[in-house]
Amino acid sequence: MLQKKVKLNNGKEIPIIGLGTWRINGKEYIRNSITSALEIGYRHIDTAWVYENEQDIGIILSDILQNKKFNIKREDLFITSKLWNTFHHNVKEGVIQTLRNLKLEYLDLYLVHWPVSFKSKNNYETDRDKDGNPILLDFDPVSVWKQMEELVESGLTKSIGVANFGTQNLTKILENCRIKPVINQFELHPYLKQTDLQNFCTNHNIQIQSYSSLGSSDNENTAPNLKEDPLLSKLAQNRNITTSQLILSYLTHKNICVIPKSTNPTHIHQNSQLIPLTDQEVQQIESIKTEYRYVDLPSFGKDRFK
C-alpha cells in the first residue's frame, strides 16, 4: 500500500499514505518517527508552519538525504506543508519561512491551512484578544489563492491545495482560479463522513485527504473513542487487524489519502499494512450513526468550515 499513488488533477502523483506530524514535537520524537517511517517505505511527510516542528523535520530530512544508508533522493519524497492564518496577506513569506525551516528548495504540496484569517504580530505569530482568542480578519479566498498560484509559477511548490475548506470557499476559488486546488484535506472518518463535501470534491476532481482519521481529540475525556466503536472493533477482529488498520483501509478503499500520526514504530508499520475491504464491510461502516467532529475550533469563527 505504501507504493500506491493517486494522480492529482495537475498530473502529479501523491502517495495515498503519508506520515502526519501534528503534535509530534521534540527532536528525538520527530527523528524516531520519520526515520522509522522512511525505513518502512513511507515517502510522504505532512507538516505545517503552526506545528512548530518544521525546523526539526528539516534537520532530520537533511541528515537522511545525505546518508547513503537510506539511498533516498529529494525527488523520492513528497513533502506537504501549510500556510498559517497569519500569512494570508503575504503568502510568499509563509512558504519562504517553511522552506527555510525544512531546508528545502521546493515543496511538493502547499495547502491553505484554514479558510480563516488572523491578525498577526510582527513575527507572524497570532495576535490574540484579552481572552486569548485569535483576532479574526475578513478572509478573501480569491486573493489568497492568486498568491498561491504565483508560488507554483515561481517553482516554490509543485502543487497547491486547501485544508478545512467547505464548498462555499472552494466554489469562489474554482470560479476565479488559473490553477485548481489539487487536494482538500479535512477531518474524515466513520464518525464524520462529510458526504456532501466528499461529493463536491469528487465532482470537481479535487483529491480528498483525511486528517484525524483515527479520531484525535483535545477532549479525550468527553469525546467518543472511535477506535473502540463496537462495530469497527468487531469488523477488525474478524479480519485479524487493528481497528486503526480497518479505519485506514476503509478510507483508502474510497481512494482517500491518509496521513496517520504516530511516534511508535510498530503503529507506523501497522498503519501502512492495509487490506481491501468487501462492499459489505464498507456498507456496514457507513451505516454507523454516531456523528462527531474531533477537531473543532470555535475561536476560529463561525465560517471556519465554509
C-alpha positions in Angstrom: 0.0 0.0 0.0 2.9 2.4 0.6 3.8 2.2 -3.1 0.2 3.2 -4.1 -0.1 6.7 -5.5 -3.1 8.8 -6.5 -2.9 11.0 -9.6 -3.9 14.7 -8.9 -5.7 17.0 -11.3 -2.4 18.5 -12.4 -0.9 15.2 -13.4 1.4 14.9 -10.3 1.1 11.9 -8.0 0.8 11.7 -4.3 1.4 8.6 -2.1 -2.0 7.5 -0.7 -0.4 7.0 2.8 1.7 9.6 4.5 3.1 10.3 7.9 1.3 13.0 9.8 3.4 15.1 12.3 0.8 17.2 14.1 1.7 17.3 17.8 5.0 15.4 17.3 7.4 17.8 18.9 10.9 17.3 20.3 13.8 16.5 18.0 14.2 12.9 19.1 10.5 12.1 18.8 10.5 13.5 15.3 13.7 11.8 14.3 12.4 8.4 15.5 9.0 8.9 13.7 10.5 10.0 10.4 13.4 7.5 10.4 11.0 4.6 11.2 8.6 5.7 8.5 11.2 6.1 5.8 12.8 2.8 6.7 9.5 1.0 6.3 8.9 2.7 3.0 6.9 5.9 3.6 7.8 8.7 1.3 5.2 11.3 2.1 5.5 13.6 5.2 2.9 16.1 6.1 3.6 19.1 8.4 2.7 22.8 8.8 4.2 26.0 9.9 1.9 26.2 13.0 3.0 22.7 14.2 6.3 24.3 15.2 8.3 21.2 14.1 9.4 22.2 10.6 12.9 23.1 11.7 13.4 19.8 13.4 12.0 17.9 10.4 14.3 19.9 8.2 17.4 18.9 10.1 16.3 15.2 10.0 15.5 15.3 6.3 18.8 16.9 5.6 20.6 14.2 7.5 18.7 11.4 5.8 19.1 12.8 2.3 22.9 12.9 2.9 23.1 9.4 4.4 24.0 6.8 1.8 22.5 4.1 4.0 19.0 5.4 3.2 19.7 5.9 -0.5 16.8 8.4 -0.7 16.9 11.5 -3.0 14.8 14.6 -2.6 12.7 13.7 -5.7 11.8 10.4 -4.0 10.0 12.3 -1.2 6.6 14.1 -1.2 6.6 16.9 1.4 3.5 18.8 2.3 3.3 21.9 4.5 0.6 24.5 5.2 0.2 28.3 5.1 -0.8 29.6 8.5 -3.7 32.0 9.0 -1.4 35.0 9.7 0.3 34.9 6.3 -2.8 35.5 4.1 -1.7 39.0 3.2 1.9 37.7 2.4 1.7 34.1 1.2 5.2 34.1 -0.3 6.7 35.0 3.0 4.8 32.0 4.5 6.3 29.5 2.1 9.8 31.0 2.3 9.8 30.6 6.0 8.6 27.0 5.6 11.2 26.2 3.0 13.9 27.7 5.2 12.8 25.7 8.2 12.6 22.4 6.2 15.9 23.2 4.4 14.3 22.6 1.0 14.2 24.4 -2.3 10.6 23.5 -3.1 7.5 21.7 -1.6 5.5 19.0 -3.3 2.3 20.4 -1.9 1.4 23.6 -0.1 -2.0 24.0 1.5 -4.0 26.9 2.8 -4.4 25.6 6.3 -7.8 27.2 7.1 -10.3 29.5 5.4 -9.8 31.9 8.3 -7.5 34.9 8.5 -5.8 36.0 11.8 -4.4 39.4 12.7 -0.6 38.8 13.2 2.1 40.2 15.3 5.3 41.5 13.6 6.8 37.9 13.6 3.6 36.4 12.1 2.6 34.9 15.4 -1.2 35.0 16.1 -2.4 38.2 17.7 -4.9 37.5 20.4 -7.6 39.4 22.4 -7.8 39.7 26.2 -9.4 36.3 26.4 -6.7 34.6 24.5 -8.7 34.1 21.3 -7.2 34.9 17.9 -8.3 38.2 16.4 -10.1 37.4 13.2 -9.9 39.3 10.0 -12.0 39.1 6.8 -11.0 36.1 4.7 -10.7 36.6 1.0 -10.2 33.2 -0.7 -9.6 34.6 -4.1 -6.8 37.0 -3.0 -5.1 34.2 -1.1 -5.4 31.8 -3.9 -4.0 34.1 -6.5 -0.9 34.4 -4.3 -0.8 30.6 -4.0 -0.8 30.3 -7.8 2.2 32.5 -8.0 4.2 30.0 -5.8 3.6 27.3 -8.4 4.7 29.6 -11.2 7.9 30.6 -9.4 8.8 26.9 -8.6 8.4 27.2 -4.8 5.8 24.4 -4.7 4.8 21.8 -7.3 1.1 21.7 -6.3 -1.3 23.8 -4.2 -4.4 22.9 -2.3 -6.5 23.7 0.7 -7.4 22.2 4.1 -10.7 22.5 6.1 -12.4 24.3 3.2 -16.1 23.8 2.7 -18.0 24.2 -0.6 -18.6 27.9 -0.3 -14.9 29.0 -0.3 -14.0 26.2 -2.8 -16.6 27.5 -5.2 -15.2 31.0 -5.0 -11.7 29.7 -5.8 -12.9 27.5 -8.7 -14.8 30.4 -10.3 -11.6 32.6 -10.2 -8.6 30.3 -10.5 -6.0 29.6 -13.1 -4.7 26.6 -11.1 -7.2 24.4 -9.4 -6.7 23.1 -5.9 -5.4 19.6 -6.2 -6.4 18.5 -2.7 -8.8 19.4 0.1 -7.5 18.0 3.4 -10.2 17.7 6.0 -11.4 15.7 9.0 -12.9 12.5 7.7 -13.6 9.1 9.4 -16.6 6.8 10.2 -17.9 9.3 12.7 -17.6 12.3 10.3 -18.3 11.3 6.8 -19.0 14.7 5.3 -20.7 13.2 2.3 -21.8 16.4 0.6 -18.2 17.8 0.8 -16.8 14.5 -0.5 -19.2 14.6 -3.4 -18.3 18.2 -4.2 -14.6 17.4 -4.3 -15.0 14.3 -6.3 -17.3 16.1 -8.9 -14.6 18.9 -9.3 -11.7 16.4 -9.4 -10.2 17.6 -6.1 -8.4 14.8 -4.3 -9.7 14.2 -0.8 -7.2 13.7 2.1 -8.3 12.8 5.6 -6.8 14.1 8.8 -7.6 12.9 12.3 -8.7 9.7 10.6 -8.4 7.8 13.8 -10.2 10.3 16.0 -7.5 12.5 17.5 -9.0 14.9 20.0 -8.3 17.6 22.7 -11.3 16.3 24.6 -10.2 12.8 25.4 -12.5 12.5 28.4 -15.7 13.5 26.6 -15.1 12.5 23.0 -16.3 9.1 21.8 -13.5 6.7 21.2 -13.6 5.9 17.5 -11.1 3.0 17.9 -13.3 1.4 20.5 -16.5 1.5 18.4 -18.2 -1.9 18.8 -18.9 -2.4 15.1 -15.5 -1.3 14.0 -13.8 -3.5 16.7 -15.9 -6.5 15.6 -15.1 -6.0 11.9 -11.4 -5.6 12.7 -11.3 -8.7 14.8 -13.0 -10.7 12.0 -10.2 -9.7 9.7 -7.4 -10.1 12.3 -6.3 -6.4 12.0 -6.4 -3.5 14.4 -9.3 -1.0 14.4 -6.9 1.6 13.2 -6.0 -0.5 10.2 -9.7 -1.1 9.5 -10.4 2.6 9.5 -7.5 3.5 7.3 -8.4 0.6 5.0 -11.9 1.9 4.7 -10.6 5.4 3.7 -8.1 4.2 1.2 -10.7 1.8 -0.2 -12.5 5.0 -1.2 -9.3 6.4 -2.8 -8.9 8.9 0.1 -5.4 9.8 1.1 -4.5 9.4 4.8 -1.8 10.8 7.0 -1.9 8.9 10.3 0.4 10.2 13.0 2.4 8.1 15.4 5.7 8.0 17.2 5.5 4.3 17.8 7.4 2.3 15.1 5.0 -0.7 15.5 2.0 1.6 14.9 3.7 3.4 12.0 4.3 0.0 10.4 0.7 -1.2 11.1 -0.8 1.9 9.6 0.8 1.0 6.3 -0.4 -2.6 6.3 -3.9 -2.1 4.9 -6.2 -4.5 3.3 -9.0 -4.4 0.6 -12.5 -4.4 2.2 -15.6 -6.0 0.8 -18.5 -3.9 -0.3 -20.5 -5.4 2.6 -17.9 -4.2 5.1 -17.8 -0.7 3.6 -21.6 -0.6 3.8 -21.5 -1.6 7.5 -19.0 1.1 8.3 -21.1 3.7 6.5 -24.2 2.6 8.4 -22.7 3.9 11.7 -24.9 6.6 13.1 -22.5 8.3 15.6 -21.5 11.8 14.4 -18.6 13.6 16.0 -16.1 16.2 14.9 -12.9 15.8 16.9 -11.1 18.9 15.6 -13.5 21.8 16.1 -12.1 25.3 17.0 -14.9 27.7 17.8 -12.5 30.6 18.4 -11.7 30.4 14.6 -15.2 31.9 14.0 -18.5 30.7 12.5 -17.1 30.5 9.0 -14.2 28.1 9.9 -15.5 25.3 7.7 -17.3 27.2 4.9 
